[in-house]
Amino acid sequence: MNDMRYELPQGSRALVTGATGFTGSVLVRKLVDQGVNVVAIAAPAPT
């Protein structure tokens, strides 16, 4: 399988939807660790 890795320059901005889910939360952490400014969006929890 192809192991694709990407890095954004520090100070870049990223919008992540579904940031509270499993995949989104891992993505947000990796981006923040790279110095990316992250805006996270998530739907409200069902009531």
C-alpha positions in Angstrom: 0.0 0.0 0.0 1.2 3.5 -0.7 2.1 5.4 2.5 1.3 9.0 1.6 2.5 11.7 4.0 1.8 15.4 3.7 3.0 18.3 5.8 1.7 21.9 5.7 3.9 24.8 6.4 3.8 26.1 9.9 1.3 28.9 10.3 -1.0 27.4 7.7 -4.7 27.3 8.4 -6.9 24.2 8.2 -10.7 23.7 8.6 -11.6 20.2 10.0 -15.2 19.0 10.0 -16.1 16.1 12.3 -13.3 17.0 14.6 -14.8 15.2 17.6 -14.9 11.9 15.8 -12.1 9.3 15.9 -10.5 10.2 12.6 -11.1 14.0 13.0 -9.6 14.1 16.4 -6.4 12.3 15.3 -6.2 14.6 12.3 -6.6 17.8 14.4 -3.8 16.6 16.8 -1.4 15.8 14.0 -2.0 19.2 12.4 -1.6 21.1 15.7 1.6 19.2 16.3 2.9 20.5 12.9 2.1 24.1 13.9 -1.0 24.4 11.8 -3.8 26.8 13.0 -6.9 24.5 13.1 -10.5 25.5 13.1 -12.6 22.5 14.2 -16.3 22.1 13.5 -18.6 19.5 15.0 -22.3 19.0 15.0 -24.0 19.3 18.4 -24.6 16.1 20.4 -28.1 14.7 20.0 -30.4 15.3 22.9 
